[in-house]
């Protein structure tokens, strides 16, 4: 009442009414200014629209939906100390209505707005697979026409495989403009390999070992950069192997692309980035960890793909150039330490290996099998024989036996006796030692019906044997039976190769001349295993040769002949 009386004394009724109108207009103006200035900051919080869904294939997908933004972005972090056990029960989609998130999975829950530590543990399989998807807006385009590519000297863009100079370069004639439609990157973390499948504006900086995924239209205020670390070699879990593999960063970059390195070469075909490090110096691991996964990853492209090799030793690339040429029509690129920036619209970082079995392909989760892989090898190396000889009654054909020779260790010290015995049984015998000429050695192996050798990488050449051939593995002393089974017996059966083994006695090992008869090395190999792999390798694999008791070994070759009759 006091203020109303004071107002009535100071202003007339007409003036009071006019003053009220102006006050109302001023309030509206202030409110309008407030909304204009603070509108970019008033979008709905993406955490409020978080959705979590898991399917029966135990792949975990995390989505952040922002209904008012062109961006859908996923946040992903992994810590192996937290495990979500999936017993096979179905999962219903959970939606976040507040800042807390609950995961309905048997008896476990997470009460944070972000899942920080998740590993999916498959109770029926050894492989672990965690998949994180990031959904980006459709039809995002990066126009680099204002920044034309810089051309580099010819020596800077030289390809690794100089012997295949006839192979074309996968460059785009319209390199001045980079047209990118970003699709959700899919990174898969499995028991033996990690890999990311990417589409969009992809820029590869070999100097920093980084794969950038760029979109210039992402609202930087609403997005956060997301990155993954990938060691593109398919022997995850083996610390010694992975220690020799360069780590690459796959980074989703939200915001202005002008701050990133500009493309110097735009390529018109997809790319696959993989490592030739790890155990690549070993013939077995070259196939198990690189060649077979590379076949699985690249075969669907039917040659229209380019290989980017990290840790690429010239000797390894030269050794397997025939297979890489059969899988790709384009020259491979050694991507490490490059000053130029290679750009693609689609690529895979890492190799696909969906099984923990060695030198194997599981056809239940792959469109290919080891039969397909061996057919590919025969085609690549022009191998003529698909099936081993079948010995029939009255047949004059003599089966061919190849003895894998070794020089440094685990060598046969009485090759002559073995050859003579095998010839008396009716074999034609070849003694051969593997070398860098994979093509030439593949032809020798393919011409044979039976292959024998002491446990070692040389037996990997069984991949070139015709189907229904016989592999005879001689197992040295030292408790290596499980290695022999895992590396060669099981893979041989997957290749439709008949398998036999022969376990030598202590008297057939050269170690009997190096240690007393009652020494622990001869008497109890398990005690040596307790000292670690280095002790086992240095004694049983590096210092041991074999003198076969041909009379004791003879029944094994007789059994091989019987198998060739079937």
C-alpha positions as CSV (number, residue, x, y, z in Angstrom):
1,X,0.0,0.0,0.0
2,X,2.9,2.4,0.8
3,X,4.4,1.9,-2.7
4,X,1.0,2.2,-4.4
5,X,0.4,5.5,-2.6
6,X,3.8,6.8,-3.6
7,X,3.2,5.8,-7.2
8,X,-0.2,7.5,-7.3
9,X,1.2,10.8,-6.0
10,X,4.1,10.8,-8.6
11,X,2.2,9.6,-11.7
12,X,-1.3,10.0,-13.1
13,X,-3.3,6.9,-14.0
14,X,-2.5,7.3,-17.7
15,X,1.2,7.6,-17.0
16,X,1.1,4.6,-14.7
17,X,-0.5,2.5,-17.4
18,X,2.0,3.7,-20.0
19,X,4.9,2.9,-17.6
20,X,3.5,-0.6,-17.2
21,X,3.5,-1.2,-21.0
22,X,7.1,-0.1,-21.3
23,X,8.1,-2.4,-18.3
24,X,6.4,-5.3,-20.0
25,X,8.3,-4.6,-23.3
26,X,11.6,-4.3,-21.5
27,X,11.1,-7.7,-19.8
28,X,10.2,-9.3,-23.2
29,X,13.3,-7.8,-24.8
30,X,15.6,-9.1,-21.9
31,X,14.1,-12.6,-22.2
32,X,14.6,-12.6,-26.0
33,X,18.2,-11.5,-25.7
34,X,18.8,-14.2,-23.1
35,X,17.5,-17.0,-25.4
36,X,19.4,-15.7,-28.4
37,X,22.7,-15.6,-26.6
38,X,22.5,-18.8,-24.6
39,X,20.6,-21.0,-27.2
40,X,23.8,-23.0,-28.2
41,X,24.3,-24.1,-24.6
42,X,20.7,-25.1,-23.9
43,X,20.5,-28.4,-25.8
44,X,19.3,-31.5,-24.0
45,X,22.1,-33.4,-22.2
46,X,23.1,-36.5,-24.2
47,X,23.5,-38.5,-21.0
48,X,19.7,-38.2,-20.4
49,X,19.1,-40.0,-23.7
50,X,21.6,-42.8,-23.1
51,X,20.4,-46.2,-24.3
52,X,22.1,-49.5,-23.6
53,X,21.3,-52.7,-25.5
54,X,22.9,-56.1,-25.8
55,X,22.0,-58.8,-28.2
56,X,22.2,-62.5,-28.1
57,X,25.6,-62.4,-29.9
58,X,27.0,-60.8,-26.8
59,X,28.1,-57.6,-28.6
60,X,27.7,-54.6,-26.4
61,X,26.5,-51.5,-28.2
62,X,26.4,-48.1,-26.4
63,X,24.6,-45.2,-28.0
64,X,24.2,-41.6,-26.9
65,X,21.2,-40.1,-28.7
66,X,21.0,-36.4,-29.0
67,X,17.6,-35.6,-30.7
68,X,18.4,-32.0,-31.3
69,X,21.8,-32.5,-32.7
70,X,23.2,-34.0,-35.9
71,X,25.6,-36.0,-33.7
72,X,25.2,-39.3,-32.0
73,X,28.4,-40.2,-30.3
74,X,29.5,-43.1,-28.1
75,X,31.9,-43.0,-25.3
76,X,34.0,-46.1,-24.6
77,X,36.5,-47.0,-22.0
78,X,37.8,-50.5,-21.1
79,X,39.4,-51.8,-18.0
80,X,40.1,-55.5,-17.7
81,X,39.5,-55.5,-14.0
82,X,35.8,-55.4,-14.3
83,X,33.9,-58.3,-15.9
84,X,30.2,-58.6,-16.9
85,X,29.3,-62.3,-16.9
86,X,26.7,-63.2,-19.5
87,X,25.1,-66.6,-18.8
88,X,23.1,-66.5,-22.0
89,X,20.0,-64.8,-20.6
90,X,18.3,-62.2,-22.8
91,X,18.9,-58.5,-22.2
92,X,16.2,-55.9,-22.5
93,X,17.0,-52.4,-23.7
94,X,17.6,-50.1,-20.8
95,X,17.0,-46.3,-21.2
96,X,18.4,-43.6,-18.9
97,X,15.9,-41.2,-17.5
98,X,18.3,-39.7,-15.1
99,X,22.1,-39.4,-14.7
100,X,22.4,-42.9,-13.3
101,X,22.7,-46.0,-15.5
102,X,21.7,-49.6,-14.5
103,X,22.8,-52.6,-16.5
104,X,20.5,-55.6,-16.1
105,X,22.8,-58.6,-16.5
106,X,22.2,-61.5,-14.2
107,X,23.2,-60.1,-10.8
108,X,25.5,-57.2,-11.7
109,X,24.7,-53.5,-12.1
110,X,26.5,-50.2,-12.8
111,X,25.3,-47.1,-11.1
112,X,27.3,-44.5,-13.0
113,X,26.3,-42.4,-16.0
114,X,29.2,-43.8,-17.9
115,X,30.3,-47.4,-18.1
116,X,34.0,-47.3,-17.4
117,X,35.0,-50.9,-17.1
118,X,33.3,-53.5,-19.2
119,X,34.5,-56.9,-20.7
120,X,32.0,-59.4,-22.0
121,X,33.0,-62.8,-20.8
122,X,31.5,-65.5,-23.1
123,X,31.0,-68.7,-21.0
124,X,30.8,-70.9,-24.1
125,X,33.8,-69.5,-26.0
126,X,37.3,-68.4,-25.3
127,X,37.1,-65.4,-27.5
128,X,35.9,-62.1,-26.0
129,X,34.2,-59.6,-28.1
130,X,33.3,-56.1,-27.1
131,X,31.9,-53.9,-29.8
132,X,31.5,-50.1,-29.4
133,X,29.5,-48.2,-32.0
134,X,29.5,-44.5,-32.6
135,X,26.6,-43.2,-34.6
136,X,27.3,-40.0,-36.5
137,X,24.8,-37.9,-38.4
138,X,24.0,-38.9,-42.0
139,X,25.4,-37.0,-45.0
140,X,28.1,-35.1,-43.1
141,X,30.5,-33.8,-45.8
142,X,34.0,-32.4,-45.5
143,X,34.9,-30.0,-48.3
144,X,38.6,-29.7,-48.7
145,X,38.4,-27.9,-52.0
146,X,39.6,-24.7,-50.4
147,X,42.8,-26.5,-49.4
148,X,44.1,-28.3,-52.5
149,X,46.4,-31.3,-51.8
150,X,50.1,-30.9,-51.7
151,X,51.9,-33.1,-54.1
152,X,55.0,-34.9,-52.9
153,X,58.1,-36.1,-54.6
154,X,58.0,-39.5,-56.3
155,X,60.6,-40.9,-53.9
156,X,58.4,-40.0,-51.0
157,X,55.5,-42.0,-52.4
158,X,57.5,-45.1,-53.4
159,X,55.8,-48.4,-52.6
160,X,57.3,-51.2,-50.7
161,X,57.0,-53.9,-53.3
162,X,59.2,-52.6,-56.0
163,X,59.2,-55.9,-57.8
164,X,55.5,-55.4,-58.5
165,X,55.9,-52.1,-60.2
166,X,53.2,-53.1,-62.7
167,X,50.6,-52.8,-59.9
168,X,48.5,-49.6,-60.1
169,X,48.5,-47.0,-57.4
170,X,45.1,-46.6,-55.8
171,X,44.9,-42.9,-56.2
172,X,41.8,-40.8,-57.0
173,X,42.0,-38.6,-60.1
174,X,39.9,-36.0,-58.3
175,X,42.2,-35.7,-55.4
176,X,41.4,-32.0,-54.8
177,X,38.1,-32.7,-53.1
178,X,37.4,-35.1,-50.3
179,X,33.8,-36.1,-50.2
180,X,33.1,-37.9,-47.0
181,X,29.9,-39.4,-45.7
182,X,30.7,-40.5,-42.2
183,X,29.3,-43.9,-41.0
184,X,29.4,-45.4,-37.6
185,X,32.9,-46.7,-36.9
186,X,32.8,-50.3,-35.5
187,X,35.7,-51.4,-33.3
188,X,35.7,-55.0,-32.3
189,X,37.8,-56.4,-29.4
190,X,38.2,-60.1,-29.5
191,X,40.3,-62.8,-27.9
192,X,43.1,-62.8,-30.5
193,X,42.6,-59.6,-32.4
194,X,41.3,-56.0,-32.3
195,X,40.2,-54.3,-35.4
196,X,38.2,-51.2,-36.4
197,X,36.1,-50.9,-39.6
198,X,35.8,-47.3,-40.6
199,X,34.0,-45.3,-43.3
200,X,34.2,-41.5,-43.8
201,X,36.9,-38.9,-44.2
202,X,39.9,-41.0,-43.1
203,X,43.4,-39.5,-42.9
204,X,46.5,-41.6,-42.0
205,X,49.5,-39.9,-40.4
206,X,52.3,-42.5,-40.4
207,X,54.6,-40.2,-38.5
208,X,52.4,-40.2,-35.4
209,X,50.8,-43.6,-36.0
210,X,47.3,-42.0,-36.1
211,X,44.2,-42.7,-38.1
212,X,42.0,-39.6,-38.1
213,X,38.2,-39.8,-38.8
214,X,37.1,-36.3,-39.6
215,X,33.8,-34.5,-39.9
216,X,33.8,-30.7,-40.3
217,X,30.1,-30.3,-39.4
218,X,30.2,-31.8,-35.9
219,X,29.2,-29.3,-33.3
220,X,32.4,-29.2,-31.2
221,X,30.4,-28.0,-28.2
222,X,28.3,-31.1,-28.1
223,X,30.9,-33.7,-29.0
224,X,34.0,-35.2,-27.5
225,X,36.9,-36.8,-29.4
226,X,36.8,-40.6,-29.1
227,X,39.9,-42.7,-29.7
228,X,41.0,-46.3,-29.6
229,X,44.4,-47.9,-29.4
230,X,45.0,-50.8,-31.8
231,X,48.0,-53.1,-32.3
232,X,47.1,-54.5,-35.7
233,X,48.5,-58.0,-35.3
234,X,46.4,-61.1,-34.7
235,X,48.0,-62.5,-31.6
236,X,46.5,-60.5,-28.9
237,X,47.3,-61.9,-25.4
238,X,50.8,-62.9,-26.2
239,X,52.8,-60.1,-24.6
240,X,56.1,-61.1,-26.2
241,X,54.6,-61.0,-29.7
242,X,52.6,-57.8,-29.1
243,X,55.6,-56.0,-27.7
244,X,57.0,-56.0,-31.2
245,X,53.9,-54.5,-32.7
246,X,53.5,-50.8,-33.2
247,X,50.5,-49.3,-31.5
248,X,48.2,-47.1,-33.7
249,X,45.5,-44.6,-32.5
250,X,42.2,-44.5,-34.2
251,X,40.8,-41.1,-33.4
252,X,37.3,-39.7,-34.1
253,X,37.8,-35.9,-34.4
254,X,34.9,-33.6,-33.9
255,X,35.4,-30.2,-35.4
256,X,37.3,-28.1,-37.9
257,X,39.3,-30.2,-40.2
258,X,41.7,-27.4,-41.1
259,X,43.7,-28.1,-37.9
260,X,44.4,-31.6,-39.1
261,X,47.1,-32.6,-41.7
262,X,45.8,-32.2,-45.2
263,X,45.6,-35.0,-47.7
264,X,48.5,-35.4,-50.0
265,X,47.1,-38.5,-51.7
266,X,43.5,-39.5,-51.9
267,X,42.8,-43.1,-52.7
268,X,39.8,-44.5,-54.5
269,X,39.9,-48.0,-52.9
270,X,39.5,-49.2,-49.3
271,X,42.6,-49.9,-47.2
272,X,43.7,-52.5,-44.6
273,X,46.4,-51.5,-42.1
274,X,48.2,-54.4,-40.5
275,X,51.5,-55.2,-38.8
276,X,54.3,-57.5,-40.1
277,X,56.0,-57.4,-36.7
278,X,55.4,-59.7,-33.7
279,X,56.6,-63.2,-34.5
280,X,56.7,-62.6,-38.3
281,X,60.2,-63.9,-38.6
282,X,58.8,-67.4,-37.8
283,X,57.2,-69.2,-40.8
284,X,54.4,-70.7,-38.7
285,X,53.4,-67.4,-37.1
286,X,53.6,-65.6,-40.5
287,X,50.7,-67.8,-41.6
288,X,48.8,-68.2,-38.3
289,X,49.0,-64.5,-37.2
290,X,49.2,-62.6,-40.5
291,X,48.5,-64.5,-43.7
292,X,45.3,-66.3,-42.7
293,X,43.8,-63.3,-40.9
294,X,44.8,-61.1,-43.9
295,X,43.0,-63.5,-46.2
296,X,39.8,-63.3,-44.0
297,X,40.0,-59.5,-43.9
298,X,40.8,-58.8,-47.5
299,X,39.1,-61.6,-49.5
300,X,35.7,-60.0,-49.5
301,X,37.1,-57.0,-51.5
302,X,38.1,-59.3,-54.4
303,X,41.4,-57.5,-54.9
304,X,40.0,-53.9,-54.7
305,X,41.9,-53.0,-51.5
306,X,45.2,-51.6,-50.6
307,X,47.5,-52.9,-47.9
308,X,49.2,-50.5,-45.4
309,X,52.0,-52.2,-43.6
310,X,53.4,-51.2,-40.3
311,X,56.6,-52.9,-38.9
312,X,57.1,-53.9,-42.5
313,X,60.4,-55.6,-43.0
314,X,61.5,-55.7,-46.6
315,X,62.5,-59.4,-46.3
316,X,59.0,-60.4,-45.1
317,X,57.2,-58.4,-47.7
318,X,59.4,-59.9,-50.4
319,X,58.8,-63.4,-49.1
320,X,55.0,-63.1,-49.3
321,X,54.7,-60.8,-52.2
322,X,52.9,-63.4,-54.3
323,X,50.1,-63.8,-51.8
324,X,49.7,-60.1,-51.2
325,X,49.5,-59.6,-55.0
326,X,46.8,-62.2,-55.2
327,X,44.8,-60.5,-52.5
328,X,45.3,-56.9,-53.7
329,X,45.6,-55.3,-57.2
330,X,47.5,-52.4,-55.7
331,X,51.0,-51.8,-54.4
332,X,51.3,-52.1,-50.7
333,X,52.5,-49.0,-48.8
334,X,55.0,-49.1,-45.9
335,X,53.1,-46.5,-43.8
336,X,55.6,-45.9,-40.9
337,X,57.4,-42.6,-40.6
338,X,55.8,-41.2,-43.8
339,X,55.6,-37.4,-44.2
340,X,52.8,-37.6,-46.7
341,X,49.1,-38.0,-45.6
342,X,47.2,-40.8,-47.3
343,X,43.4,-40.5,-47.3
344,X,40.7,-43.1,-47.8
345,X,36.9,-43.3,-47.7
346,X,36.9,-46.8,-46.1
347,X,39.4,-48.9,-44.2
348,X,40.0,-51.6,-41.6
349,X,42.7,-51.1,-39.0
350,X,43.8,-54.5,-37.8
351,X,43.1,-58.1,-39.0
352,X,40.1,-60.3,-38.3
353,X,40.8,-63.4,-36.4
354,X,37.6,-64.9,-34.9
355,X,39.1,-68.1,-33.4
356,X,41.7,-68.9,-30.8
357,X,42.7,-72.0,-32.7
358,X,46.1,-71.9,-34.4
359,X,46.3,-71.9,-38.2
360,X,42.6,-72.3,-38.5
361,X,39.4,-70.7,-39.7
362,X,36.1,-71.3,-38.0
363,X,33.5,-71.6,-40.8
364,X,30.7,-71.1,-38.3
365,X,31.5,-67.4,-37.9
366,X,33.2,-66.7,-41.3
367,X,32.2,-67.0,-44.9
368,X,35.4,-68.9,-45.5
369,X,37.1,-72.1,-44.4
370,X,40.5,-73.6,-44.4
371,X,39.4,-75.4,-47.6
372,X,38.9,-72.0,-49.2
373,X,42.2,-70.8,-47.9
374,X,44.1,-73.8,-49.3
375,X,42.3,-73.4,-52.6
376,X,43.5,-69.8,-52.7
377,X,47.1,-70.9,-52.0
378,X,47.0,-73.4,-54.9
379,X,45.7,-70.7,-57.2
380,X,48.3,-68.1,-56.1
381,X,51.3,-70.5,-56.4
382,X,49.9,-72.4,-59.4
383,X,49.9,-75.7,-57.5
384,X,48.5,-78.5,-59.6
385,X,47.4,-81.2,-57.1
386,X,44.2,-80.8,-55.1
387,X,44.1,-84.4,-53.8
388,X,46.8,-86.9,-52.8
389,X,47.4,-90.2,-54.6
390,X,45.1,-93.1,-53.8
391,X,46.9,-96.4,-53.9
392,X,44.9,-99.2,-55.3
393,X,45.4,-102.9,-55.9
394,X,47.8,-103.4,-58.8
395,X,48.6,-99.7,-59.1
396,X,52.1,-98.9,-60.2
397,X,52.0,-95.4,-58.8
398,X,54.5,-94.9,-55.9
399,X,53.6,-92.3,-53.3
400,X,56.0,-89.4,-52.8
401,X,57.5,-88.7,-49.3
402,X,59.2,-85.4,-48.4
403,X,61.4,-85.2,-45.4
404,X,61.7,-81.7,-43.9
405,X,65.3,-81.0,-43.3
406,X,66.7,-78.7,-40.6
407,X,70.2,-77.5,-40.0
408,X,70.3,-75.5,-36.8
409,X,68.3,-77.7,-34.4
410,X,65.9,-80.5,-34.2
411,X,67.6,-82.0,-37.3
412,X,67.6,-85.6,-38.3
413,X,71.2,-86.9,-37.9
414,X,70.6,-90.1,-39.9
415,X,68.7,-88.9,-42.9
416,X,70.4,-91.5,-45.1
417,X,69.0,-94.4,-43.0
418,X,65.5,-92.9,-43.1
419,X,65.6,-92.4,-46.9
420,X,66.8,-96.0,-47.4
421,X,64.0,-97.5,-45.2
422,X,61.3,-95.4,-46.8
423,X,62.4,-96.4,-50.3
424,X,62.3,-100.1,-49.3
425,X,58.6,-99.5,-48.3
426,X,57.9,-98.2,-51.8
427,X,58.2,-94.4,-51.4
428,X,59.8,-92.0,-53.7
429,X,61.7,-89.7,-51.3
430,X,62.6,-86.0,-51.4
431,X,64.7,-84.3,-48.8
432,X,64.1,-80.5,-48.7
433,X,64.8,-77.6,-46.4
434,X,62.4,-74.5,-46.5
435,X,63.9,-71.2,-47.6
436,X,62.8,-67.7,-48.6
437,X,61.5,-69.1,-51.9
438,X,58.0,-69.9,-50.7
439,X,56.7,-70.5,-54.2
440,X,59.4,-73.0,-55.1
441,X,59.0,-74.9,-51.9
442,X,55.2,-74.9,-52.1
443,X,55.5,-76.7,-55.4
444,X,57.8,-79.4,-53.9
445,X,55.3,-80.0,-51.0
446,X,52.3,-80.1,-53.3
447,X,53.9,-82.8,-55.4
448,X,54.1,-85.1,-52.3
449,X,51.6,-87.4,-50.6
450,X,53.4,-87.7,-47.2
451,X,55.4,-85.1,-45.3
452,X,57.4,-85.8,-42.2
453,X,59.6,-83.7,-40.0
454,X,60.5,-82.9,-36.4
455,X,58.2,-80.4,-34.6
456,X,59.0,-76.9,-35.9
457,X,57.9,-74.1,-38.2
458,X,58.9,-76.1,-41.3
459,X,55.8,-78.3,-40.8
460,X,53.7,-75.2,-41.5
461,X,54.3,-76.0,-45.2
462,X,51.6,-78.7,-44.8
463,X,49.2,-75.9,-46.0
464,X,50.5,-76.7,-49.5
465,X,49.9,-80.5,-49.3
466,X,47.0,-81.9,-51.4
467,X,43.9,-83.0,-49.5
468,X,44.0,-86.4,-47.9
469,X,47.8,-86.3,-47.8
470,X,49.5,-87.5,-44.6
471,X,51.5,-85.4,-42.1
472,X,53.9,-87.3,-39.8
473,X,55.1,-85.2,-36.9
474,X,58.2,-86.4,-35.0
475,X,57.8,-85.1,-31.4
476,X,61.1,-84.6,-29.5
477,X,61.5,-85.1,-25.8
478,X,60.8,-82.1,-23.5
479,X,57.0,-82.1,-22.8
480,X,56.2,-80.5,-26.2
481,X,53.2,-82.7,-26.9
482,X,50.6,-80.0,-26.3
483,X,52.5,-77.7,-28.7
484,X,52.6,-80.4,-31.3
485,X,48.9,-81.0,-31.0
486,X,47.9,-77.3,-30.9
487,X,50.2,-76.1,-33.8
488,X,50.0,-79.0,-36.2
489,X,47.7,-81.9,-35.3
490,X,44.5,-79.9,-34.9
491,X,45.2,-77.6,-37.9
492,X,46.0,-80.7,-40.1
493,X,42.6,-82.2,-39.4
494,X,40.9,-78.9,-40.3
495,X,42.7,-79.0,-43.7
496,X,41.5,-82.6,-44.4
497,X,45.1,-83.9,-44.0
498,X,45.6,-87.3,-42.3
499,X,47.8,-87.0,-39.2
500,X,50.3,-89.3,-37.5
501,X,52.9,-88.6,-34.9
502,X,56.0,-90.4,-33.6
503,X,57.2,-89.6,-30.1
504,X,60.9,-90.3,-29.8
505,X,62.6,-92.0,-26.8
506,X,65.4,-90.4,-24.8
507,X,67.8,-92.7,-26.6
508,X,66.9,-91.0,-29.9
509,X,67.6,-87.5,-28.6
510,X,71.0,-85.9,-28.9
511,X,70.5,-84.5,-25.3
512,X,71.6,-87.9,-24.0
513,X,75.1,-87.0,-25.0
514,X,74.9,-83.6,-23.3
515,X,73.4,-84.6,-19.9
516,X,73.9,-87.5,-17.5
517,X,71.2,-90.2,-17.8
518,X,69.7,-89.2,-14.4
519,X,69.7,-85.5,-15.2
520,X,66.4,-83.6,-14.7
521,X,66.5,-82.5,-18.3
522,X,66.1,-86.1,-19.4
523,X,64.3,-87.5,-16.4
524,X,61.7,-84.8,-15.6
525,X,61.0,-82.2,-18.4
526,X,58.2,-80.7,-16.3
527,X,60.7,-79.4,-13.8
528,X,62.4,-77.5,-16.7
529,X,59.0,-76.1,-17.7
530,X,58.6,-74.6,-14.2
531,X,61.7,-72.5,-15.0
532,X,59.8,-70.8,-17.8
533,X,59.6,-70.8,-21.6
534,X,63.1,-69.5,-22.1
535,X,64.6,-72.6,-20.3
536,X,62.4,-74.9,-22.4
537,X,63.3,-73.3,-25.6
538,X,67.0,-73.1,-25.0
539,X,67.2,-76.8,-24.1
540,X,64.6,-78.8,-25.9
541,X,64.1,-76.7,-29.0
542,X,67.5,-75.1,-29.6
543,X,69.9,-77.8,-28.5
544,X,68.2,-81.0,-29.5
545,X,68.7,-83.1,-32.6
546,X,67.1,-86.5,-33.4
547,X,68.5,-89.8,-34.5
548,X,65.5,-91.9,-35.5
549,X,65.4,-95.6,-34.6
550,X,64.4,-96.6,-38.1
551,X,63.1,-100.0,-37.0
552,X,60.9,-98.4,-34.4
553,X,59.8,-95.7,-36.8
554,X,59.0,-98.0,-39.7
555,X,55.4,-98.9,-38.6
556,X,54.6,-95.2,-38.7
557,X,55.4,-95.0,-42.4
558,X,53.6,-98.3,-43.0
559,X,50.5,-96.7,-41.4
560,X,50.9,-93.7,-43.7
561,X,50.8,-96.1,-46.7
562,X,47.7,-97.7,-45.3
563,X,46.0,-94.3,-45.1
564,X,46.8,-93.6,-48.8
565,X,45.0,-96.8,-49.7
566,X,41.7,-95.5,-48.1
